[in-house]
Amino acid sequence: MTLSLAFSPCPNDTFVFHALAHGLVPGAPAFDVTYADVDVTNTAAERGEFDLVKVSYAALPWLLDSYTLLPCGGALGRGCGPLVLVKDRGITSLGGKTVAVPGDRTTAYLLMRLWSAGDPPAKVEIVPFAEIMPAVAAGRFDAGLVIHEARFTFQRYGLHALADLGEWWEEDTGLPIPLGAIIARRDRVDPELATAWIKESVRQAWADPSASRDYVLSHAQEMEQDVVDQHIKLYVNEFTASLGPDGHAAVDALLTRAAEEGLVPATPLVRG
């Protein structure tokens, strides 16, 4: 049986899933792989389009009836949160501003809503991730919410960080920031088997990073090698191998707080 697998073309995902996507994990089935940004996979997963899929933790409340959260393969960590970027250093809050965001059910946007609750933006527009920094630099938006490799490249656009939402979250909770989750369709995939496949794919990635280098670079949207390496080092970490107690606590804290603020439906604890 061939299963469908969807994740982003970002270096952390292609690094993690190289072995699984290329039939190098013993006992795993063949996979039909789709590459898509997380705002696309969030929506597709709600329609049940993929068997294994990378989504935002913020999207879980709409997905857990049909999918099981897997305890590995995702993106969590410290010092890796989304950034709110501006061109005008005189901007000190998002109150009354127009902001470009990468998706309405992304963890980044959920964090921004929690952070700016006391002084929210006047208008929010969903913009493809790759277009956000150029659009803010050109003055189309007062601010932009960015993720992933933008942490290493935003200065090239003459932009400044108004807020590091991961830093804010860590200072407020003491927990890592939960960004991207791997989920498995309940009616199609055994979660224990899928967990074993992904753990082995992660193990192989770390054991021989050079094996995936060409694959990673081919999907890295013209990123320089040093940016790719920084990206992988930041987003592929101990939480990728296993959520562990801190990872589960971080997911629960994010979704519980968001539900209390009326931003997402109430969700059972992920450990339950």
KANOR-V324199 format. One record per backbone hydrogen bond with DSSP energy under -1.0 kcal/mol. NH is the residue of the N-H (numbers start at 1). CO is the residue of the C=O. Records with the same first field share a line. If there is no record, write none. Layout:
NH=CO + CO
This chain:
3=30
5=32
6=52
7=34
14=10
15=11
16=12
17=13
21=17
22=18
23=20
24=19
28=25
32=3
34=5
36=7
40=37
41=37
42=38
43=39
44=40
45=41
46=42
48=45
49=44
52=4
53=183
54=6
55=181
57=179
59=56
60=57
62=59
63=60
64=60
66=63
67=63
68=184
70=182
73=240
75=180
77=177
83=146
84=163
85=144
86=160
91=88
96=120
97=94
99=123
100=143
101=125
110=106
111=107
112=108
113=109
114=110
115=111
116=112
119=116
122=97
123=97
125=99
127=101
131=128
132=129
135=131
136=132
137=133
138=134
139=136
140=135
142=98
143=98
144=85
145=100
146=83
150=147
151=148
152=149
154=150
156=153
157=154
158=155
159=154
160=86
162=84
163=84
165=82
168=164
169=165
170=166
171=167
172=168
173=169
174=170
177=77
179=75
180=75
181=55
183=53
184=68
185=51
186=66
188=185
189=185
194=190
195=191
196=192
197=193
198=194
199=195
200=196
201=197
202=198
203=199
204=200
205=201
206=202
207=203
208=204
211=208
216=212
217=213
218=214
219=216
223=220
228=224
229=225
230=226
231=227
232=228
233=229
234=230
235=231
236=232
240=237
241=237
242=238
243=71
247=243
248=244
249=245
250=246
251=247
252=248
253=249
254=250
255=251
256=252
257=253
258=254
259=255
260=256
261=257
262=259
263=258
272=269
